[in-house]
């Protein structure tokens, strides 16, 4: 075939192809795309159980009482030497601690024996004591002291008693356990007894930790003094100081 004829033929085919494509494109109509929003399922709110707070018990301390309120509940021969009130922490109690004397001497200074009695006066009515110590060794006694000496958050009751001119001892009543009990010395001269000292006793913070130690003296003219420190549950002997 003549080259000129081939060129002309190719041009004709190209024109025909372009015409065909233009015709085909005109037959297509763009279809808009419809976007369907996805609807989340409704949230079901489940009712949550409600808690009704329980009323916190409140404690209204009893008004201060005097010795005359205890008299009807004491043995006929008992005399109230001293008394005080204390509320043990978290116990819901209001306690009255009475130091009782029996068989009072003619001068009114000494007794045949002394004991402590504890009453729960926080109740609407009270009668017999909830705890009694039984006879102590003292025949004379001063006022009771109520204070926390061992740092347990509950006040102890301290009773300093004497047996005469030279004898003097300290009874420490603990209330933290819920039941009154003597806090007894462990070890040393007074191991296992109900009291500290026999020729004098004092409280002194020797190690400067904020809590006093109990210094219990004995021997001729109080020449020996045993030192007791609180270990968290009892008073434990630590050292003997010699009076030179």
C-alpha positions, 0 to 999 in steps of 0.5 A: 500500500502506498505510504500516503494511503496508509497515513490517510487510513490511520488518520481516519481510524483515529477520528472514528475512535474519538467519535465513538468515545465521545458518544459513549461518554454522553450516555453515562449520567453520574448518579449522586452517592447517597450517604446513609447515616448510621444511627446508634442503638438507643442507650438503655439506662439501667437504674443504679441501686441507691444506698441510704446512709445509716444514721451514725449513732451519736453519744450524748455525755451524761451531765457530771455527777457527784458522789451523792449519785453513787451513794445508793449503789455503794456498800453501806460502809463505803465512803467516796474518797475521790471520783472522776469521769472519763469517756473511753474512745469508741466505747460509747461509755461514760464512766465514773471512777470512784475511789472508795474507803472502808473503815474510816479512822477517827481522824478521817485520814486513813481507811482499813482498806481502799478500792476502786469501782467503775460505773457506766453512768452513760446509760439511762440507769445504772446500779452496781459497778461494772468493775471493782478492784478489790482492796488495794494496799493503800490506807490513804489516797489523794485525788484521782488523775485522769490523763493519757500517759501511754499515748494510746488515745484513751485516758488512764486513771491514776491513783496515788496511794500511801501506806504511811509516812514513807510508803507510796505506790501508784495504781494505773487503771487502763480503759482502752480494752473496753474492760477496766484493768490494771496496767501492771509492771512487767519485770524489775522489782514490781513484776506482776504486781498491781502497782508501781513503787513502794517508797515513792513513784513519779512520772518523768519523760526520760527519753524525751519521746513525749511519753512519761516513764514510770519511776518506781522507787524502793529500798531504804530511803528510796535508794533504788528506782526501777524505770518502766516504759510503755511498749504498746501493750504493757509497762516493761522494766528498762533500768534501775537507777541507783541513788548515790 
